Amino acid sequence: MSEAVESTESGAARSELVGSLAKGLGVLQILAGAPSGLRLTEVAEAAGLTRAGARRLLLTLVAEGYVRQEGRQFLLTAKMLSLSRTWLGATSGWSRAEPVLREVSQAVGESCSAAVLEGEDVVYVARVAGRRIVSVSLSVGTRLPAYCTSMGRVLLSGLDDAELACFLDKAAIRANTPKTVTDRQALAARIADVRRAGYAIVDEELELGLRSIAVPVRARPGAVVAAINVSTQAARFSCEEMGRTLLPPLLEAAAKIEDILAFQ
């Protein structure tokens, strides 16, 4: 009797599901794993859909602003971030880690942030703004290219050699400033240096006048799961001064955050 009731309830639950929504969410997940975009045929094959079905879903997502079309490629848009901004800001681990970032910010008088790696970008999961103005406008949910940011290079240093080679082979790399390192072999060498040193300093590669220093946040087995940084105006600190003055409080903060995340 109970088995019959469970079967009936299970069938009723399935009847409440919206198949088209599930398929649309599946398409979003597929595109999330392809930062450079996919063609209609590729989406259809990955989702197990007909070309016509995939086309209808993609055009709906384009119309709603969650996907954009560039030629034959379909890519996620920044609108997807609006769904995660509130969640990221309220996630227990990072909301509990924010006071640690604030301590660093107040101690050094500069902005302190945390980010994770997503595709070719870093995504900010926590941030405490400093007293001084930096022209880049940043907040939780902001995405920046990983290859030319200190947190990005720290996060990339946590990839194994094959993963890093794949990233550098596929990443869209351009010169944001005259100082941006765009040669892929040179970038690989910089990231290898970060892996050995345990921190990264990026000097005006994202924007002229902006320098930053970052360190990894590791899970218990040692994997790099996030990065924290301090960003500052180039006139305020030389790269050498950043290493002497900003690195010690960042390393201390990273250790505190690792303890917080371990118990969330």
C-alpha positions in Angstrom: 0.0 0.0 0.0 2.7 2.4 1.0 4.7 1.7 -2.2 1.6 2.5 -4.3 1.1 5.8 -2.4 4.8 6.7 -2.9 4.6 5.8 -6.6 1.5 8.0 -7.0 3.1 10.9 -5.2 6.2 10.6 -7.3 4.2 10.6 -10.5 2.3 13.7 -9.2 5.5 15.5 -8.4 6.8 14.8 -11.9 3.6 16.1 -13.4 4.4 19.5 -11.7 7.7 19.9 -13.5 8.1 22.3 -16.4 10.1 20.5 -19.0 10.9 23.6 -21.1 12.3 25.4 -18.0 14.5 22.4 -17.2 15.8 22.3 -20.8 16.5 26.1 -20.7 18.4 25.7 -17.4 20.4 22.9 -19.0 21.3 25.2 -21.9 22.5 27.9 -19.5 24.7 25.3 -17.7 26.2 24.2 -21.0 27.0 27.8 -22.0 28.5 28.5 -18.6 31.1 25.8 -19.4 32.0 27.5 -22.7 33.1 31.1 -22.0 34.0 31.6 -25.7 30.5 30.5 -26.8 28.9 27.7 -28.7 27.2 27.3 -32.1 23.6 26.2 -32.3 24.5 22.7 -33.4 27.0 22.3 -30.5 24.3 23.4 -28.0 21.8 21.0 -29.5 24.2 18.1 -29.3 25.3 18.9 -25.8 21.7 19.3 -24.5 20.3 16.3 -26.4 17.9 18.6 -28.3 16.8 19.0 -31.9 18.3 22.0 -33.7 14.8 23.6 -33.7 14.3 23.0 -30.0 17.7 24.4 -29.1 17.1 27.4 -31.4 13.8 28.3 -29.7 15.4 28.1 -26.2 18.5 30.1 -27.3 16.4 32.8 -28.9 14.2 33.0 -25.8 17.3 33.5 -23.6 18.6 36.1 -26.0 15.3 38.0 -25.9 15.4 37.9 -22.1 19.0 39.1 -22.0 20.7 36.1 -20.5 22.4 35.1 -23.7 23.8 37.1 -26.6 24.5 36.1 -30.1 27.7 37.0 -31.9 27.6 35.7 -35.5 26.9 32.0 -35.1 28.2 31.9 -31.5 25.9 32.0 -28.4 27.4 33.3 -25.1 26.1 34.1 -21.6 25.7 37.7 -20.7 26.5 39.6 -17.6 22.8 39.6 -16.7 23.4 36.1 -15.3 25.4 37.8 -12.5 22.3 39.6 -11.3 20.9 36.3 -10.1 24.0 35.5 -8.1 25.0 38.9 -6.6 22.6 38.7 -3.6 23.4 35.1 -3.0 27.2 35.7 -3.2 26.9 38.6 -0.8 24.9 36.5 1.7 26.8 33.2 1.4 27.7 32.4 5.0 31.4 31.7 4.4 32.2 34.9 2.6 29.9 37.1 4.7 31.8 35.8 7.8 35.1 36.4 6.0 34.2 40.0 5.2 35.3 41.4 8.6 38.8 39.9 8.0 39.0 41.8 4.7 37.8 44.9 6.5 40.7 44.5 9.1 43.2 44.5 6.2 41.6 47.4 4.5 41.6 49.5 7.6 45.2 48.5 8.5 46.6 49.5 5.1 44.1 52.1 3.9 43.3 50.4 0.7 40.6 48.2 -0.9 40.6 44.5 0.0 38.7 41.9 -2.1 38.1 38.1 -2.5 37.4 36.3 -5.8 37.0 32.9 -7.3 37.9 31.7 -10.8 35.0 31.2 -13.3 35.9 30.4 -16.9 38.3 33.1 -18.1 37.4 35.6 -15.4 37.7 36.2 -11.7 34.3 36.8 -10.0 34.3 39.0 -6.8 32.6 37.2 -3.9 33.5 39.8 -1.2 34.9 43.3 -1.2 35.7 46.1 1.3 36.4 49.5 -0.5 39.3 51.6 0.8 39.2 55.2 1.6 41.0 56.2 -1.6 39.3 56.1 -5.0 40.4 53.7 -7.7 38.8 54.4 -11.0 37.8 50.7 -11.6 34.3 50.3 -10.2 34.1 46.9 -8.4 31.5 45.1 -6.3 30.4 41.6 -5.4 29.6 39.8 -8.7 32.1 41.9 -10.8 34.0 39.9 -13.4 37.5 40.8 -14.5 39.9 38.9 -16.8 42.1 36.4 -14.9 45.2 36.8 -17.1 45.9 40.4 -16.1 44.8 40.6 -12.5 46.7 39.6 -9.4 43.8 37.4 -8.0 43.5 35.8 -11.5 47.1 34.9 -11.6 47.0 33.4 -8.1 43.9 31.4 -9.1 45.5 30.3 -12.3 48.6 29.2 -10.4 46.4 26.6 -8.7 45.7 24.9 -12.0 47.7 21.9 -13.0 50.0 22.2 -16.1 47.4 20.7 -18.5 44.6 22.9 -17.2 46.8 26.1 -17.4 47.9 25.2 -20.9 44.3 24.8 -22.0 43.3 28.1 -20.4 46.1 30.0 -22.1 45.4 28.4 -25.4 41.7 29.4 -25.4 41.6 32.6 -23.4 40.8 35.9 -25.1 43.9 38.0 -24.3 44.3 41.7 -25.2 46.4 44.7 -24.2 44.4 46.8 -21.7 47.4 49.0 -21.2 50.9 49.3 -22.6 52.1 47.2 -19.6 49.7 44.2 -20.2 51.5 41.0 -20.7 49.8 39.4 -23.8 52.4 36.8 -24.9 51.1 33.5 -23.8 54.5 32.0 -23.0 55.4 35.0 -20.9 52.1 34.7 -19.1 52.8 31.0 -18.3 56.2 32.0 -16.9 54.6 34.8 -14.7 52.1 32.3 -13.4 54.8 29.8 -12.7 56.6 32.5 -10.7 53.4 33.1 -8.7 53.1 29.4 -8.0 56.7 29.4 -6.6 56.4 32.7 -4.7 52.9 32.1 -3.2 51.6 35.6 -4.2 51.2 37.8 -7.3 51.8 41.5 -8.0 50.3 43.0 -11.1 51.6 46.4 -12.1 49.2 48.5 -14.2 48.2 45.7 -16.6 44.5 46.1 -16.1 44.5 49.9 -15.8 47.2 52.5 -15.8 47.8 53.7 -12.3 46.4 50.6 -10.6 48.6 48.0 -8.8 47.4 45.0 -6.8 48.9 42.2 -4.8 47.1 38.9 -4.1 47.5 35.6 -2.2 45.7 32.3 -2.4 43.1 30.9 -0.1 43.4 27.2 0.1 41.2 24.3 1.1 42.4 21.8 3.6 44.0 19.5 1.0 45.9 22.5 -0.3 43.9 23.3 -3.4 43.5 27.0 -4.3 39.8 27.8 -3.9 39.9 31.6 -3.9 42.2 34.6 -3.8 42.3 37.8 -1.8 44.0 41.0 -2.8 44.8 44.6 -2.0 44.5 47.1 -4.8 46.1 50.5 -4.7 47.2 53.5 -6.8 50.6 53.2 -8.3 51.6 56.5 -6.7 50.9 55.1 -3.3 53.1 52.0 -3.3 56.0 50.7 -5.4 55.9 47.0 -6.2 58.7 46.5 -3.7 56.8 48.4 -1.0 53.7 46.3 -1.7 55.7 43.1 -0.9 57.0 44.5 2.3 53.9 46.3 3.6 50.9 44.6 2.1 51.9 41.0 1.8 52.2 40.2 5.5 48.6 41.3 6.5 47.2 39.5 3.3 48.9 36.2 4.3 47.5 36.5 7.8 44.0 37.3 6.5 44.2 34.3 4.1 45.0 32.0 7.0 42.0 33.3 9.0 39.6 32.9 6.0 40.8 29.4 5.4 39.8 28.6 9.0 36.4 30.2 8.4 35.7 28.3 5.2 36.8 25.1 6.7 34.0 25.2 9.3 31.2 26.7 7.2 
